[in-house]
Amino acid sequence: MRFDKIQTERFAIEIRKSLLRAIASKGSGHVGGSLSIADVLAVLYGGVMKVDPANPQMEDRDYLVISKGHAGPAVYAALALRGFFPMEALDTLNRGGTMLPSHTDRLKTPGIDLTTGSLGQGASLAAGAAFADKLDGRDNYTYLILGDGELDEGQVWESIMFAAHQKLSRLIIFVDANGKQLDGTTDEICALGDIAAKFASFGCNTIAVDNGNDPEQIYRAIVEAKEETQKPTAIILHTVKGAGVSKYAEMENCHSCSVTREDLEEAYRELEDRKRSL
């Protein structure tokens, strides 16, 4: 594993610019939850995950399961920036014949390991992948990204109970706890209470990251998670939906919204200003 704070923050900025480019090419899309996971993706693809853009099917690679599959634009941006496919493909997001559908699909996109989009099911897929690797004696990691609204799904908790029972310590779970979902806040829709305590009660090692949009805090949490050898680890990232771009971070609901050319130019200016300040 490697981590460089400035390089990772610059990578997160490029992920934000690129995912907004992709969504702007279509005119609208899942902006908020894509922006909120840009930092964890920058950490993972910036030096934590064992992957090879020249050989996406490398046998001993680490897996990323983006259970909140509608945040695919963020993953596509990270993959394109790492060289899994040409950057120009971002301009085909969710169009006929594209390799970048609205929700992640392993049969279409190089670097996508498991197809997701039906919320809750990605957790089961990740647990299954981690269990299979344990049976095969592999030492790779499976990383899972869940949305906090997705925790309303009972299937999530079934899979977590299974993962804990099987002692899948090479399964590291991130919860994008931005406090919002499709129809409102998580407190309004179905209050989650103490998310870390819930995961702990199901048998997980838990780590709370106060600023889930801080790459350094995320990296330190991953280092700590890898010290656990008997349990899966749930890292609760307290994030901001729309993080990194003021227009969206300040919106009441940016779950799915428009990105015009003017919006894109404004966001680029803000992100470039941020990059120059690093």
N, C-alpha and C positions, 0 to 999 in steps of 0.2 A: 504494500500500500504506500502511496505517496500523497502528499498534500502541500500545496503552496497557496497561502491565503490570497495573495494578490492575483495570481493566475486563476484561481478558482472563482474569485469574485468577477474577474473579467469574463470568464467562461459563462457564468450565470447571466451576465448582461447580454452576451451574444445569444444565449438560449432565448432570453426574453425577446430580443429583437427578431430572431428568426421565427419564433412561434407566432409572433404578431404579424410578421410578413405572410406566413402561411394562412392565418385566419383572414387577413385583409384581402388575400387573393380570392377568397370566397365571399367576403363581405361581412360575415358574422361567424360566431362559433363559441366554443367553451373557453372563454378568456380567463375568468377568475381563477379557477382551479388549475389551469395550466401555469399561470404566472406564480401561483403559490408554491409549486413544487420545483421551480427552476433551480433553486439553490441546492436541494438534495440531489437533483440530477447532475448538477455541476460537480458535486463532490464525488458521486458514484462514477460518472464517466470521465472525470478529470484525473483519476488515479487510484480509486479504491477497487473498482470492479476489474476482474480479469476477463478481458474481451479482446477480440482481434477484428478490426474492421475489414481486413483482407480475407478473413476466414470466419464469417459470422457463426458458422456451425461448429466451431472448434469444440472438441469433445469435452475438455475440462474447463470450459468457460463458466463464469458466474452467470446466474439468471436474474433478470429483473422482470417481475410481474407487476404490471400497472393495473391493479384491479379497478381503479377508477378510470376505465379505458377511454372515457370521453376527454381526458386530459392528454390524449395522444399527441396533439400538436407540440407539447413540451418535449415529449420523448422523441418525436420525429426531428425536432430542432437539434437536440443533443446528438442524435445518431448522424444527422447530416453534417454537423460540425466536426464530428469525429471521423467522417469519411466513409460511413457505411453505404452512402449513396450520394449522388450529386445534389448540391444545394438547390438547383433549379427544380427538383422534384417538389419542394415545399410549395411551389406555386400551383400545384395540382391538387391540393388538399381537398378531399371529399368530392372529387369530380369523377365522372365516368372513366373507367379504365385506369384510375390512379393506383399507385402503390401505397398511398397514404389515405386510407379510409377514415371516416369520422371516429371510429373506435379501433383500437389496435388489433391487428390480424397477422398472425405468424406466417400465414401462407402468402401474404402480399408484401411484407416489409422486411428487408434484411435487418437483422438485429433485434427484431421482436420475437421473443421466445415462446410466448403463450398468448392465445387470442383471448381478449377480455372485452367487457362492455356491459354484460348483465351483472349489475352491482351485487357484490357478495361472493360471486363465484370465483373471482380471482384468488381469494384467500384459500379456497379449497385446492385450486390448481397449484398454488405455491407450496402448500403443505404436501401435496402429492409429489411434486418435483423434488422437494427436499427429502422426503421419505425414500423415494427411489434412489437418490444419490447416496443416502446413508446405507441402504441395502447393498448398493454396488461398491461401497467402500471409497467413494470419492470425497475429496476434501474441498470441493467448491462450495460457494455460498449461494443461497437463493435470497434475493431481496424483494420484498413485497411493499407496494405503496397502496394504502387504503385511504379513502376519504372519511372524514368523521361522520358525514351524513350516511355513508354506507354502513356504518356500524348499527343502523336500524335493522339490518338484515340478519336474521337468525343464523343463516348459513355461515356468516363470519365466525360466530362464536362456536359453532360445531367444529369448524376447521381448527380454531385456536385450541380447543380442548383436545383434539386429536394430536396436534403438533406438540403440545405440552406432554401428553401421555407418551408419545414416541421419543421424547427428549431430542427434538430436532434443533439442536443448538446452532446449526448453521443456517437456520432460517431467521432473518432479521427483518422485522416488520416496522414500517414507518406509517404513522397515522398523520395525515395532513389535517391537523386540527385547526381549521380556519374559522370554525364557528358558524359557517353558513352552508346551506344546501339549496336545491332547486327552488323551493317555495318559501324560503325564509331562513331564519336562524335555526341552528340545531336545538336551542332551548325552546323555541316556539313549536317546532315540529314534533320532537320527541327528545326530551332532555336526557343527556347522556351521563350526567353526574361526573364523577371522577374517573376519567378514561383509564388512567394508569392503574388505579385501584381495581378496575374491572379486569384488565389484562392480568394483573397479578393474581386475582382470585381464580382465574382460569389456568394458572400454573406458569405464567410467563415471567421472565426477568423483565423489569420495566425501567426505562430511563425517560425522564421528562426534559425536553429542551425548551427553555423559556423563550428563546428567540429562534424559532424554526426556520427563519430566513437568514440566519447567520451561518455561513459555510464552516467556520471554525468550530462553532458549537456542535454542528452536525457531525463533523469529522471526529471530534473527541468522543461523541456518543457511540459512534461506530467502533472506535478503538476499544471502548469500555465493553461494548456488546460482545466483541470477539474474545473477551476474557472469560465469558460464560461458556461452560462446557457441558451443562446438563439440561438447559432449558432454551426454548426460543426466546428472543428478546424483542420486546415492543418498544420502539422509540417514539414518543409522543412529541411531534413537532408542532409547537404553538405558532402558527403562521398567520399571515394576513392574506385574505382572498384578494387577488389582484396585486400582490406585492411587487414592488419595483417600479410601478407606473402609477403616478398619482391619480390620474383620471379614473382608473379602475379600482385602485385600493380605496378610494373615497366613495365609490358608488354603493348604494344600499344593496343592490343585487347585480353583480356582474357575472353570474353563473354562466349565462349565454347571452352575448350581446354583440353589437356591431363593432367593426373596426374599419373606419373609412380611411381613405388615403391621407386625409388631413389628420386623423387620429394617429395614424402610423408615423407620419412625419413629426408630430408633437412628441410621441413616445420615444422616437429615435433621438431627438434632441435631448430629452431628459436623461435617457440612458447613456448617451455619449458624454453628457456633463458629469454624470456619476463616474464613468470610466476615467475621465481626466482627473477626477479628484482622488483617485486611489493612489 
